[in-house]
Amino acid sequence: MEKLHFEYKNSTPVKEFAHVGVVTSGDLEILVYPTDGEKTTLDIVTGSDGFKKIWQNVLDRFFARYPLNGKFIIHDFGATPGVVNLRLTQAMEALKDER
């Protein structure tokens, strides 16, 4: 089990809580919270060790496209990069629907 932490400077504030996904084999759960800070933070707990660079690449691409500013908590159970991107996009859509 590995714990990862990432930070980004983003401009679009998250205004509501969002929850997508479930923690099951090959999937992940994302919790998104509003924040008062100027940084987007991501705390990831993953059952797959040694994939920090891949996480970094997926997150860099996502936040370059969607500059959400909030606190993200991700619980991963071996999701592929495609599933990670899908869940992040679903979280973004859930936040968009709340506005």
N, C-alpha and C positions, 0 to 999 in steps of 0.2 A: 504494500500500500504506500502510495506516495502523495505528499501534499505539495501543491504548487501555488504560487502567488504571482499575479501579473498586475501591472498598473498601466493605464493609458490616460492621456489628457484629451477629453472629448467635450463636445459643446452642446449636445442635445440632452437636457435633463430628463431623467426618468421621474414621472410624477406619481405612478401607482405601482403597487406590488404586482408581480406576475410569477406564475408557476407553470412550467411545462415539463413534460416527460415523466418517466418513472425510473427508479433504479432497479433494473433487472438485467439479466445476461445480455450483453451487447448493447446496452442503452444507457441513458443518463438523464438526470433531473437537473433543471436549472431554476433557481430562485433568484428573482431580480427585485431589488429594493431601491427606493429613492435614497438619495444621499445629499447632504449639505456641502460635501467637499468638492474640490475642483478636479478630483481624479476619479476615474473609473477603476474600481478594484475587482479583481477576480480571485476567489479562493477556490481551489479545485482539490477534491479528494478523489484519487483514482486508484483502482485496483491493478492498473498496469504500470509498472515502473519503467523509467528510461525513455519516456516519450515527451519530455519537456520541449524540445525543439519543434516537434510536430504540433504540439499545442500552440506554441508561439506563432508558428506559421498560419494556422487556422484562425487564431484570434487577431493577428495583424491584418489579415485579409478582411475579416468580418468588420472590425472597427474602422478600417479605412473606408468602408462602404456605409456603415451605420454608426455614426459617432455618438452612441448612447453614453450618457454620464450617469452611472449608478453603481450599486454594489451587487455583484454577481456571485452566487455560491453555486458551485457545480459539484454534483455527486456522480461519478462516472463508474460504470461497471464494464469497461472494455469496449466502449463505443468507437466506431471507426471515425476518421476525420469527416466523412460525408454526413454521418449521423450527428456529429457535434455541430457542424454548420447548419444542418436542418433544424436542430433544437434551438440554436441561437436565433435563427430566422423566425422560428415559431414564437419565441419569446418577444422578439421585436414586433411581430404582428399582433401579439396579445396586448402589448403596451400601446400600440397604435389604435387598437379597437377601444381601449379605455379612454381615449382622449375625446 
